[in-house]
Amino acid sequence: MALNIQQSIFMELADFLVSQPTLEDIAAYKVPAGVQEHIDTMLEKNRESGLSPEERLELEKILAVADVMNLAKAKARLKLKAQA
């Protein structure tokens, strides 16, 4: 499961980036609902019972991608604000 979710997230992000999104698109980007549900489930499992080493690695990779997108979104918002 981990590999499929990771591949899905990476493919989703790659597809988004090659679509040549505008600053507005980047600022408004959200991960698909199914991916967000998976992240939420993993975070909850981590709080309640802990993750296996494989699950922890999967979550770390997913969160690293999320961090990059959050940074891009923040920079897009700053550029949009500067243009206003």
PyMOL Python script that loads the backbone (N, CA, C, O; Angstrom):
from pymol import cmd

cmd.read_pdbstr("""\
ATOM      1  N   MET A   1       0.832  -1.204   0.000  1.00  0.00           N
ATOM      2  CA  MET A   1       0.000   0.000   0.000  1.00  0.00           C
ATOM      3  C   MET A   1       0.865   1.252   0.000  1.00  0.00           C
ATOM      4  O   MET A   1       0.576   2.210  -0.717  1.00  0.00           O
ATOM      5  N   ALA A   2       1.923   1.247   0.802  1.00  0.00           N
ATOM      6  CA  ALA A   2       2.755   2.446   0.935  1.00  0.00           C
ATOM      7  C   ALA A   2       3.294   2.900  -0.416  1.00  0.00           C
ATOM      8  O   ALA A   2       3.241   4.087  -0.737  1.00  0.00           O
ATOM      9  N   LEU A   3       3.799   1.989  -1.188  1.00  0.00           N
ATOM     10  CA  LEU A   3       4.382   2.364  -2.469  1.00  0.00           C
ATOM     11  C   LEU A   3       3.325   2.959  -3.389  1.00  0.00           C
ATOM     12  O   LEU A   3       3.594   3.944  -4.076  1.00  0.00           O
ATOM     13  N   ASN A   4       2.136   2.384  -3.415  1.00  0.00           N
ATOM     14  CA  ASN A   4       1.081   2.911  -4.278  1.00  0.00           C
ATOM     15  C   ASN A   4       0.671   4.312  -3.866  1.00  0.00           C
ATOM     16  O   ASN A   4       0.466   5.168  -4.726  1.00  0.00           O
ATOM     17  N   ILE A   5       0.546   4.566  -2.569  1.00  0.00           N
ATOM     18  CA  ILE A   5       0.182   5.897  -2.096  1.00  0.00           C
ATOM     19  C   ILE A   5       1.300   6.878  -2.427  1.00  0.00           C
ATOM     20  O   ILE A   5       1.036   7.978  -2.912  1.00  0.00           O
ATOM     21  N   GLN A   6       2.541   6.491  -2.169  1.00  0.00           N
ATOM     22  CA  GLN A   6       3.661   7.376  -2.485  1.00  0.00           C
ATOM     23  C   GLN A   6       3.698   7.682  -3.972  1.00  0.00           C
ATOM     24  O   GLN A   6       3.851   8.838  -4.367  1.00  0.00           O
ATOM     25  N   GLN A   7       3.558   6.657  -4.795  1.00  0.00           N
ATOM     26  CA  GLN A   7       3.552   6.870  -6.238  1.00  0.00           C
ATOM     27  C   GLN A   7       2.410   7.791  -6.630  1.00  0.00           C
ATOM     28  O   GLN A   7       2.577   8.661  -7.485  1.00  0.00           O
ATOM     29  N   SER A   8       1.249   7.606  -6.009  1.00  0.00           N
ATOM     30  CA  SER A   8       0.089   8.439  -6.305  1.00  0.00           C
ATOM     31  C   SER A   8       0.369   9.896  -5.967  1.00  0.00           C
ATOM     32  O   SER A   8       0.040  10.788  -6.749  1.00  0.00           O
ATOM     33  N   ILE A   9       0.964  10.141  -4.829  1.00  0.00           N
ATOM     34  CA  ILE A   9       1.272  11.507  -4.409  1.00  0.00           C
ATOM     35  C   ILE A   9       2.296  12.128  -5.340  1.00  0.00           C
ATOM     36  O   ILE A   9       2.131  13.268  -5.774  1.00  0.00           O
ATOM     37  N   PHE A  10       3.339  11.400  -5.648  1.00  0.00           N
ATOM     38  CA  PHE A  10       4.381  11.924  -6.524  1.00  0.00           C
ATOM     39  C   PHE A  10       3.836  12.168  -7.930  1.00  0.00           C
ATOM     40  O   PHE A  10       4.169  13.176  -8.554  1.00  0.00           O
ATOM     41  N   MET A  11       3.008  11.261  -8.432  1.00  0.00           N
ATOM     42  CA  MET A  11       2.413  11.437  -9.764  1.00  0.00           C
ATOM     43  C   MET A  11       1.460  12.631  -9.774  1.00  0.00           C
ATOM     44  O   MET A  11       1.453  13.414 -10.723  1.00  0.00           O
ATOM     45  N   GLU A  12       0.669  12.768  -8.734  1.00  0.00           N
ATOM     46  CA  GLU A  12      -0.262  13.902  -8.627  1.00  0.00           C
ATOM     47  C   GLU A  12       0.506  15.218  -8.661  1.00  0.00           C
ATOM     48  O   GLU A  12       0.133  16.141  -9.385  1.00  0.00           O
ATOM     49  N   LEU A  13       1.571  15.302  -7.884  1.00  0.00           N
ATOM     50  CA  LEU A  13       2.358  16.528  -7.837  1.00  0.00           C
ATOM     51  C   LEU A  13       3.055  16.777  -9.173  1.00  0.00           C
ATOM     52  O   LEU A  13       3.084  17.912  -9.649  1.00  0.00           O
ATOM     53  N   ALA A  14       3.608  15.751  -9.773  1.00  0.00           N
ATOM     54  CA  ALA A  14       4.267  15.907 -11.073  1.00  0.00           C
ATOM     55  C   ALA A  14       3.265  16.368 -12.130  1.00  0.00           C
ATOM     56  O   ALA A  14       3.567  17.258 -12.925  1.00  0.00           O
ATOM     57  N   ASP A  15       2.088  15.773 -12.142  1.00  0.00           N
ATOM     58  CA  ASP A  15       1.052  16.183 -13.099  1.00  0.00           C
ATOM     59  C   ASP A  15       0.657  17.641 -12.884  1.00  0.00           C
ATOM     60  O   ASP A  15       0.477  18.393 -13.842  1.00  0.00           O
ATOM     61  N   PHE A  16       0.526  18.030 -11.626  1.00  0.00           N
ATOM     62  CA  PHE A  16       0.176  19.415 -11.314  1.00  0.00           C
ATOM     63  C   PHE A  16       1.255  20.369 -11.816  1.00  0.00           C
ATOM     64  O   PHE A  16       0.947  21.393 -12.426  1.00  0.00           O
ATOM     65  N   LEU A  17       2.506  20.038 -11.563  1.00  0.00           N
ATOM     66  CA  LEU A  17       3.598  20.933 -11.953  1.00  0.00           C
ATOM     67  C   LEU A  17       3.754  21.049 -13.458  1.00  0.00           C
ATOM     68  O   LEU A  17       4.030  22.137 -13.964  1.00  0.00           O
ATOM     69  N   VAL A  18       3.583  19.952 -14.184  1.00  0.00           N
ATOM     70  CA  VAL A  18       3.740  20.026 -15.637  1.00  0.00           C
ATOM     71  C   VAL A  18       2.534  20.669 -16.319  1.00  0.00           C
ATOM     72  O   VAL A  18       2.575  20.951 -17.516  1.00  0.00           O
ATOM     73  N   SER A  19       1.478  20.899 -15.571  1.00  0.00           N
ATOM     74  CA  SER A  19       0.325  21.605 -16.136  1.00  0.00           C
ATOM     75  C   SER A  19       0.574  23.114 -16.196  1.00  0.00           C
ATOM     76  O   SER A  19      -0.295  23.879 -16.615  1.00  0.00           O
ATOM     77  N   GLN A  20       1.752  23.526 -15.776  1.00  0.00           N
ATOM     78  CA  GLN A  20       2.157  24.930 -15.756  1.00  0.00           C
ATOM     79  C   GLN A  20       1.150  25.787 -14.980  1.00  0.00           C
ATOM     80  O   GLN A  20       0.530  26.698 -15.529  1.00  0.00           O
ATOM     81  N   PRO A  21       1.007  25.470 -13.687  1.00  0.00           N
ATOM     82  CA  PRO A  21       0.028  26.187 -12.882  1.00  0.00           C
ATOM     83  C   PRO A  21       0.392  27.668 -12.723  1.00  0.00           C
ATOM     84  O   PRO A  21       1.566  28.039 -12.718  1.00  0.00           O
ATOM     85  N   THR A  22      -0.629  28.487 -12.594  1.00  0.00           N
ATOM     86  CA  THR A  22      -0.412  29.902 -12.298  1.00  0.00           C
ATOM     87  C   THR A  22      -0.085  30.044 -10.814  1.00  0.00           C
ATOM     88  O   THR A  22      -0.214  29.090 -10.047  1.00  0.00           O
ATOM     89  N   LEU A  23       0.333  31.229 -10.423  1.00  0.00           N
ATOM     90  CA  LEU A  23       0.563  31.480  -8.996  1.00  0.00           C
ATOM     91  C   LEU A  23      -0.720  31.242  -8.202  1.00  0.00           C
ATOM     92  O   LEU A  23      -0.680  30.723  -7.087  1.00  0.00           O
ATOM     93  N   GLU A  24      -1.848  31.620  -8.779  1.00  0.00           N
ATOM     94  CA  GLU A  24      -3.131  31.404  -8.109  1.00  0.00           C
ATOM     95  C   GLU A  24      -3.407  29.912  -7.928  1.00  0.00           C
ATOM     96  O   GLU A  24      -3.893  29.480  -6.882  1.00  0.00           O
ATOM     97  N   ASP A  25      -3.089  29.132  -8.964  1.00  0.00           N
ATOM     98  CA  ASP A  25      -3.278  27.676  -8.882  1.00  0.00           C
ATOM     99  C   ASP A  25      -2.407  27.078  -7.788  1.00  0.00           C
ATOM    100  O   ASP A  25      -2.858  26.229  -7.019  1.00  0.00           O
ATOM    101  N   ILE A  26      -1.173  27.520  -7.722  1.00  0.00           N
ATOM    102  CA  ILE A  26      -0.250  26.996  -6.712  1.00  0.00           C
ATOM    103  C   ILE A  26      -0.745  27.363  -5.315  1.00  0.00           C
ATOM    104  O   ILE A  26      -0.775  26.518  -4.420  1.00  0.00           O
ATOM    105  N   ALA A  27      -1.132  28.623  -5.133  1.00  0.00           N
ATOM    106  CA  ALA A  27      -1.600  29.082  -3.825  1.00  0.00           C
ATOM    107  C   ALA A  27      -2.839  28.317  -3.366  1.00  0.00           C
ATOM    108  O   ALA A  27      -3.035  28.114  -2.167  1.00  0.00           O
ATOM    109  N   ALA A  28      -3.669  27.895  -4.306  1.00  0.00           N
ATOM    110  CA  ALA A  28      -4.924  27.215  -3.974  1.00  0.00           C
ATOM    111  C   ALA A  28      -4.803  25.693  -3.948  1.00  0.00           C
ATOM    112  O   ALA A  28      -5.776  25.012  -3.623  1.00  0.00           O
ATOM    113  N   TYR A  29      -3.645  25.148  -4.278  1.00  0.00           N
ATOM    114  CA  TYR A  29      -3.482  23.699  -4.415  1.00  0.00           C
ATOM    115  C   TYR A  29      -3.805  22.970  -3.108  1.00  0.00           C
ATOM    116  O   TYR A  29      -3.413  23.395  -2.021  1.00  0.00           O
ATOM    117  N   LYS A  30      -4.524  21.872  -3.247  1.00  0.00           N
ATOM    118  CA  LYS A  30      -4.797  20.965  -2.135  1.00  0.00           C
ATOM    119  C   LYS A  30      -4.590  19.547  -2.633  1.00  0.00           C
ATOM    120  O   LYS A  30      -4.891  19.230  -3.783  1.00  0.00           O
ATOM    121  N   VAL A  31      -4.076  18.702  -1.762  1.00  0.00           N
ATOM    122  CA  VAL A  31      -3.917  17.298  -2.150  1.00  0.00           C
ATOM    123  C   VAL A  31      -5.296  16.687  -2.325  1.00  0.00           C
ATOM    124  O   VAL A  31      -6.256  17.134  -1.697  1.00  0.00           O
ATOM    125  N   PRO A  32      -5.404  15.686  -3.160  1.00  0.00           N
ATOM    126  CA  PRO A  32      -6.703  15.032  -3.343  1.00  0.00           C
ATOM    127  C   PRO A  32      -7.235  14.482  -2.016  1.00  0.00           C
ATOM    128  O   PRO A  32      -6.464  14.112  -1.131  1.00  0.00           O
ATOM    129  N   ALA A  33      -8.537  14.437  -1.898  1.00  0.00           N
ATOM    130  CA  ALA A  33      -9.184  14.011  -0.653  1.00  0.00           C
ATOM    131  C   ALA A  33      -8.713  12.635  -0.194  1.00  0.00           C
ATOM    132  O   ALA A  33      -8.488  12.430   0.998  1.00  0.00           O
ATOM    133  N   GLY A  34      -8.562  11.702  -1.111  1.00  0.00           N
ATOM    134  CA  GLY A  34      -8.123  10.357  -0.736  1.00  0.00           C
ATOM    135  C   GLY A  34      -6.729  10.342  -0.142  1.00  0.00           C
ATOM    136  O   GLY A  34      -6.455   9.592   0.795  1.00  0.00           O
ATOM    137  N   VAL A  35      -5.856  11.161  -0.679  1.00  0.00           N
ATOM    138  CA  VAL A  35      -4.493  11.264  -0.144  1.00  0.00           C
ATOM    139  C   VAL A  35      -4.532  11.898   1.234  1.00  0.00           C
ATOM    140  O   VAL A  35      -3.847  11.439   2.148  1.00  0.00           O
ATOM    141  N   GLN A  36      -5.332  12.955   1.394  1.00  0.00           N
ATOM    142  CA  GLN A  36      -5.436  13.611   2.701  1.00  0.00           C
ATOM    143  C   GLN A  36      -5.993  12.655   3.748  1.00  0.00           C
ATOM    144  O   GLN A  36      -5.541  12.651   4.893  1.00  0.00           O
ATOM    145  N   GLU A  37      -6.969  11.851   3.361  1.00  0.00           N
ATOM    146  CA  GLU A  37      -7.529  10.855   4.278  1.00  0.00           C
ATOM    147  C   GLU A  37      -6.467   9.860   4.714  1.00  0.00           C
ATOM    148  O   GLU A  37      -6.404   9.481   5.883  1.00  0.00           O
ATOM    149  N   HIS A  38      -5.632   9.439   3.772  1.00  0.00           N
ATOM    150  CA  HIS A  38      -4.560   8.492   4.095  1.00  0.00           C
ATOM    151  C   HIS A  38      -3.573   9.131   5.074  1.00  0.00           C
ATOM    152  O   HIS A  38      -3.155   8.488   6.036  1.00  0.00           O
ATOM    153  N   ILE A  39      -3.199  10.380   4.839  1.00  0.00           N
ATOM    154  CA  ILE A  39      -2.286  11.085   5.745  1.00  0.00           C
ATOM    155  C   ILE A  39      -2.910  11.190   7.128  1.00  0.00           C
ATOM    156  O   ILE A  39      -2.254  10.911   8.131  1.00  0.00           O
ATOM    157  N   ASP A  40      -4.170  11.588   7.183  1.00  0.00           N
ATOM    158  CA  ASP A  40      -4.860  11.730   8.471  1.00  0.00           C
ATOM    159  C   ASP A  40      -4.917  10.408   9.225  1.00  0.00           C
ATOM    160  O   ASP A  40      -4.732  10.369  10.442  1.00  0.00           O
ATOM    161  N   THR A  41      -5.176   9.319   8.491  1.00  0.00           N
ATOM    162  CA  THR A  41      -5.227   7.993   9.100  1.00  0.00           C
ATOM    163  C   THR A  41      -3.869   7.613   9.682  1.00  0.00           C
ATOM    164  O   THR A  41      -3.783   7.091  10.793  1.00  0.00           O
ATOM    165  N   MET A  42      -2.807   7.882   8.918  1.00  0.00           N
ATOM    166  CA  MET A  42      -1.466   7.547   9.404  1.00  0.00           C
ATOM    167  C   MET A  42      -1.095   8.391  10.627  1.00  0.00           C
ATOM    168  O   MET A  42      -0.506   7.876  11.577  1.00  0.00           O
ATOM    169  N   LEU A  43      -1.433   9.668  10.608  1.00  0.00           N
ATOM    170  CA  LEU A  43      -1.138  10.526  11.756  1.00  0.00           C
ATOM    171  C   LEU A  43      -1.897  10.064  12.990  1.00  0.00           C
ATOM    172  O   LEU A  43      -1.347  10.061  14.092  1.00  0.00           O
ATOM    173  N   GLU A  44      -3.142   9.678  12.817  1.00  0.00           N
ATOM    174  CA  GLU A  44      -3.945   9.181  13.938  1.00  0.00           C
ATOM    175  C   GLU A  44      -3.363   7.875  14.477  1.00  0.00           C
ATOM    176  O   GLU A  44      -3.262   7.687  15.689  1.00  0.00           O
ATOM    177  N   LYS A  45      -2.984   6.984  13.577  1.00  0.00           N
ATOM    178  CA  LYS A  45      -2.384   5.715  14.008  1.00  0.00           C
ATOM    179  C   LYS A  45      -1.092   5.983  14.770  1.00  0.00           C
ATOM    180  O   LYS A  45      -0.805   5.318  15.765  1.00  0.00           O
ATOM    181  N   ASN A  46      -0.324   6.943  14.309  1.00  0.00           N
ATOM    182  CA  ASN A  46       0.928   7.284  14.982  1.00  0.00           C
ATOM    183  C   ASN A  46       0.660   7.787  16.402  1.00  0.00           C
ATOM    184  O   ASN A  46       1.393   7.449  17.332  1.00  0.00           O
ATOM    185  N   ARG A  47      -0.387   8.589  16.566  1.00  0.00           N
ATOM    186  CA  ARG A  47      -0.732   9.101  17.898  1.00  0.00           C
ATOM    187  C   ARG A  47      -1.237   8.000  18.814  1.00  0.00           C
ATOM    188  O   ARG A  47      -0.913   7.974  20.001  1.00  0.00           O
ATOM    189  N   GLU A  48      -2.032   7.090  18.264  1.00  0.00           N
ATOM    190  CA  GLU A  48      -2.686   6.080  19.087  1.00  0.00           C
ATOM    191  C   GLU A  48      -1.811   4.878  19.415  1.00  0.00           C
ATOM    192  O   GLU A  48      -1.683   4.493  20.577  1.00  0.00           O
ATOM    193  N   SER A  49      -1.215   4.294  18.397  1.00  0.00           N
ATOM    194  CA  SER A  49      -0.496   3.042  18.637  1.00  0.00           C
ATOM    195  C   SER A  49       0.905   3.013  18.056  1.00  0.00           C
ATOM    196  O   SER A  49       1.661   2.075  18.307  1.00  0.00           O
ATOM    197  N   GLY A  50       1.254   4.010  17.297  1.00  0.00           N
ATOM    198  CA  GLY A  50       2.573   4.043  16.681  1.00  0.00           C
ATOM    199  C   GLY A  50       2.578   3.383  15.319  1.00  0.00           C
ATOM    200  O   GLY A  50       1.700   2.587  14.986  1.00  0.00           O
ATOM    201  N   LEU A  51       3.572   3.726  14.552  1.00  0.00           N
ATOM    202  CA  LEU A  51       3.717   3.213  13.196  1.00  0.00           C
ATOM    203  C   LEU A  51       4.859   2.218  13.134  1.00  0.00           C
ATOM    204  O   LEU A  51       5.810   2.289  13.913  1.00  0.00           O
ATOM    205  N   SER A  52       4.752   1.303  12.208  1.00  0.00           N
ATOM    206  CA  SER A  52       5.871   0.402  11.945  1.00  0.00           C
ATOM    207  C   SER A  52       6.984   1.234  11.303  1.00  0.00           C
ATOM    208  O   SER A  52       6.723   2.344  10.839  1.00  0.00           O
ATOM    209  N   PRO A  53       8.209   0.728  11.267  1.00  0.00           N
ATOM    210  CA  PRO A  53       9.282   1.480  10.604  1.00  0.00           C
ATOM    211  C   PRO A  53       8.959   1.814   9.148  1.00  0.00           C
ATOM    212  O   PRO A  53       9.291   2.901   8.676  1.00  0.00           O
ATOM    213  N   GLU A  54       8.318   0.894   8.436  1.00  0.00           N
ATOM    214  CA  GLU A  54       7.961   1.140   7.037  1.00  0.00           C
ATOM    215  C   GLU A  54       6.909   2.242   6.927  1.00  0.00           C
ATOM    216  O   GLU A  54       6.988   3.105   6.053  1.00  0.00           O
ATOM    217  N   GLU A  55       5.926   2.202   7.823  1.00  0.00           N
ATOM    218  CA  GLU A  55       4.886   3.228   7.811  1.00  0.00           C
ATOM    219  C   GLU A  55       5.458   4.595   8.179  1.00  0.00           C
ATOM    220  O   GLU A  55       5.075   5.613   7.602  1.00  0.00           O
ATOM    221  N   ARG A  56       6.373   4.607   9.141  1.00  0.00           N
ATOM    222  CA  ARG A  56       6.995   5.868   9.548  1.00  0.00           C
ATOM    223  C   ARG A  56       7.776   6.483   8.374  1.00  0.00           C
ATOM    224  O   ARG A  56       7.713   7.691   8.144  1.00  0.00           O
ATOM    225  N   LEU A  57       8.506   5.644   7.640  1.00  0.00           N
ATOM    226  CA  LEU A  57       9.252   6.122   6.479  1.00  0.00           C
ATOM    227  C   LEU A  57       8.297   6.662   5.416  1.00  0.00           C
ATOM    228  O   LEU A  57       8.554   7.708   4.821  1.00  0.00           O
ATOM    229  N   GLU A  58       7.203   5.954   5.179  1.00  0.00           N
ATOM    230  CA  GLU A  58       6.197   6.416   4.219  1.00  0.00           C
ATOM    231  C   GLU A  58       5.654   7.780   4.644  1.00  0.00           C
ATOM    232  O   GLU A  58       5.567   8.695   3.826  1.00  0.00           O
ATOM    233  N   LEU A  59       5.294   7.915   5.906  1.00  0.00           N
ATOM    234  CA  LEU A  59       4.750   9.178   6.393  1.00  0.00           C
ATOM    235  C   LEU A  59       5.772  10.298   6.269  1.00  0.00           C
ATOM    236  O   LEU A  59       5.423  11.415   5.888  1.00  0.00           O
ATOM    237  N   GLU A  60       7.016  10.017   6.584  1.00  0.00           N
ATOM    238  CA  GLU A  60       8.063  11.038   6.460  1.00  0.00           C
ATOM    239  C   GLU A  60       8.210  11.509   5.011  1.00  0.00           C
ATOM    240  O   GLU A  60       8.378  12.702   4.761  1.00  0.00           O
ATOM    241  N   LYS A  61       8.147  10.587   4.069  1.00  0.00           N
ATOM    242  CA  LYS A  61       8.250  10.955   2.652  1.00  0.00           C
ATOM    243  C   LYS A  61       7.056  11.805   2.223  1.00  0.00           C
ATOM    244  O   LYS A  61       7.214  12.811   1.531  1.00  0.00           O
ATOM    245  N   ILE A  62       5.875  11.396   2.639  1.00  0.00           N
ATOM    246  CA  ILE A  62       4.670  12.139   2.294  1.00  0.00           C
ATOM    247  C   ILE A  62       4.729  13.542   2.888  1.00  0.00           C
ATOM    248  O   ILE A  62       4.406  14.518   2.212  1.00  0.00           O
ATOM    249  N   LEU A  63       5.137  13.644   4.136  1.00  0.00           N
ATOM    250  CA  LEU A  63       5.198  14.949   4.796  1.00  0.00           C
ATOM    251  C   LEU A  63       6.290  15.836   4.186  1.00  0.00           C
ATOM    252  O   LEU A  63       6.151  17.059   4.168  1.00  0.00           O
ATOM    253  N   ALA A  64       7.358  15.238   3.694  1.00  0.00           N
ATOM    254  CA  ALA A  64       8.395  16.024   3.012  1.00  0.00           C
ATOM    255  C   ALA A  64       7.835  16.648   1.742  1.00  0.00           C
ATOM    256  O   ALA A  64       8.114  17.810   1.448  1.00  0.00           O
ATOM    257  N   VAL A  65       7.051  15.890   0.991  1.00  0.00           N
ATOM    258  CA  VAL A  65       6.411  16.422  -0.214  1.00  0.00           C
ATOM    259  C   VAL A  65       5.438  17.530   0.175  1.00  0.00           C
ATOM    260  O   VAL A  65       5.384  18.571  -0.479  1.00  0.00           O
ATOM    261  N   ALA A  66       4.675  17.307   1.234  1.00  0.00           N
ATOM    262  CA  ALA A  66       3.724  18.323   1.701  1.00  0.00           C
ATOM    263  C   ALA A  66       4.453  19.598   2.115  1.00  0.00           C
ATOM    264  O   ALA A  66       3.974  20.699   1.847  1.00  0.00           O
ATOM    265  N   ASP A  67       5.603  19.459   2.764  1.00  0.00           N
ATOM    266  CA  ASP A  67       6.389  20.630   3.168  1.00  0.00           C
ATOM    267  C   ASP A  67       6.840  21.442   1.958  1.00  0.00           C
ATOM    268  O   ASP A  67       6.780  22.672   1.974  1.00  0.00           O
ATOM    269  N   VAL A  68       7.285  20.763   0.921  1.00  0.00           N
ATOM    270  CA  VAL A  68       7.712  21.460  -0.301  1.00  0.00           C
ATOM    271  C   VAL A  68       6.531  22.208  -0.918  1.00  0.00           C
ATOM    272  O   VAL A  68       6.672  23.360  -1.327  1.00  0.00           O
ATOM    273  N   MET A  69       5.379  21.564  -0.985  1.00  0.00           N
ATOM    274  CA  MET A  69       4.209  22.230  -1.555  1.00  0.00           C
ATOM    275  C   MET A  69       3.755  23.396  -0.692  1.00  0.00           C
ATOM    276  O   MET A  69       3.353  24.432  -1.221  1.00  0.00           O
ATOM    277  N   ASN A  70       3.810  23.248   0.620  1.00  0.00           N
ATOM    278  CA  ASN A  70       3.428  24.355   1.500  1.00  0.00           C
ATOM    279  C   ASN A  70       4.359  25.545   1.322  1.00  0.00           C
ATOM    280  O   ASN A  70       3.915  26.692   1.355  1.00  0.00           O
ATOM    281  N   LEU A  71       5.633  25.281   1.135  1.00  0.00           N
ATOM    282  CA  LEU A  71       6.591  26.356   0.875  1.00  0.00           C
ATOM    283  C   LEU A  71       6.282  27.032  -0.456  1.00  0.00           C
ATOM    284  O   LEU A  71       6.292  28.260  -0.545  1.00  0.00           O
ATOM    285  N   ALA A  72       6.011  26.247  -1.480  1.00  0.00           N
ATOM    286  CA  ALA A  72       5.666  26.806  -2.795  1.00  0.00           C
ATOM    287  C   ALA A  72       4.386  27.638  -2.704  1.00  0.00           C
ATOM    288  O   ALA A  72       4.294  28.708  -3.305  1.00  0.00           O
ATOM    289  N   LYS A  73       3.405  27.148  -1.955  1.00  0.00           N
ATOM    290  CA  LYS A  73       2.155  27.891  -1.794  1.00  0.00           C
ATOM    291  C   LYS A  73       2.404  29.219  -1.090  1.00  0.00           C
ATOM    292  O   LYS A  73       1.848  30.242  -1.489  1.00  0.00           O
ATOM    293  N   ALA A  74       3.224  29.215  -0.058  1.00  0.00           N
ATOM    294  CA  ALA A  74       3.532  30.453   0.671  1.00  0.00           C
ATOM    295  C   ALA A  74       4.253  31.446  -0.234  1.00  0.00           C
ATOM    296  O   ALA A  74       3.946  32.638  -0.223  1.00  0.00           O
ATOM    297  N   LYS A  75       5.202  30.958  -1.010  1.00  0.00           N
ATOM    298  CA  LYS A  75       5.928  31.846  -1.924  1.00  0.00           C
ATOM    299  C   LYS A  75       5.003  32.387  -3.006  1.00  0.00           C
ATOM    300  O   LYS A  75       5.129  33.547  -3.397  1.00  0.00           O
ATOM    301  N   ALA A  76       4.082  31.571  -3.494  1.00  0.00           N
ATOM    302  CA  ALA A  76       3.122  32.033  -4.499  1.00  0.00           C
ATOM    303  C   ALA A  76       2.240  33.131  -3.915  1.00  0.00           C
ATOM    304  O   ALA A  76       1.976  34.139  -4.571  1.00  0.00           O
ATOM    305  N   ARG A  77       1.787  32.933  -2.683  1.00  0.00           N
ATOM    306  CA  ARG A  77       0.953  33.965  -2.038  1.00  0.00           C
ATOM    307  C   ARG A  77       1.715  35.269  -1.866  1.00  0.00           C
ATOM    308  O   ARG A  77       1.161  36.349  -2.073  1.00  0.00           O
ATOM    309  N   LEU A  78       2.993  35.169  -1.487  1.00  0.00           N
ATOM    310  CA  LEU A  78       3.802  36.377  -1.334  1.00  0.00           C
ATOM    311  C   LEU A  78       3.960  37.114  -2.663  1.00  0.00           C
ATOM    312  O   LEU A  78       3.858  38.340  -2.711  1.00  0.00           O
ATOM    313  N   LYS A  79       4.208  36.374  -3.733  1.00  0.00           N
ATOM    314  CA  LYS A  79       4.352  36.998  -5.055  1.00  0.00           C
ATOM    315  C   LYS A  79       3.033  37.649  -5.483  1.00  0.00           C
ATOM    316  O   LYS A  79       3.024  38.754  -6.025  1.00  0.00           O
ATOM    317  N   LEU A  80       1.937  36.958  -5.237  1.00  0.00           N
ATOM    318  CA  LEU A  80       0.639  37.530  -5.594  1.00  0.00           C
ATOM    319  C   LEU A  80       0.360  38.811  -4.803  1.00  0.00           C
ATOM    320  O   LEU A  80      -0.165  39.785  -5.343  1.00  0.00           O
ATOM    321  N   LYS A  81       0.712  38.795  -3.538  1.00  0.00           N
ATOM    322  CA  LYS A  81       0.518  39.984  -2.712  1.00  0.00           C
ATOM    323  C   LYS A  81       1.383  41.141  -3.198  1.00  0.00           C
ATOM    324  O   LYS A  81       0.943  42.290  -3.205  1.00  0.00           O
ATOM    325  N   ALA A  82       2.617  40.836  -3.606  1.00  0.00           N
ATOM    326  CA  ALA A  82       3.523  41.873  -4.108  1.00  0.00           C
ATOM    327  C   ALA A  82       3.022  42.451  -5.429  1.00  0.00           C
ATOM    328  O   ALA A  82       3.262  43.620  -5.728  1.00  0.00           O
ATOM    329  N   GLN A  83       2.329  41.636  -6.214  1.00  0.00           N
ATOM    330  CA  GLN A  83       1.815  42.086  -7.505  1.00  0.00           C
ATOM    331  C   GLN A  83       0.551  42.937  -7.352  1.00  0.00           C
ATOM    332  O   GLN A  83       0.194  43.697  -8.253  1.00  0.00           O
ATOM    333  N   ALA A  84      -0.114  42.807  -6.221  1.00  0.00           N
ATOM    334  CA  ALA A  84      -1.391  43.519  -6.022  1.00  0.00           C
ATOM    335  C   ALA A  84      -1.194  45.007  -5.768  1.00  0.00           C
ATOM    336  O   ALA A  84      -2.168  45.736  -5.583  1.00  0.00           O
TER     337      ALA A  84
END
""", "prot")
cmd.dss("prot")
cmd.show_as("cartoon", "prot")
cmd.util.cbc("prot")
cmd.orient("prot")
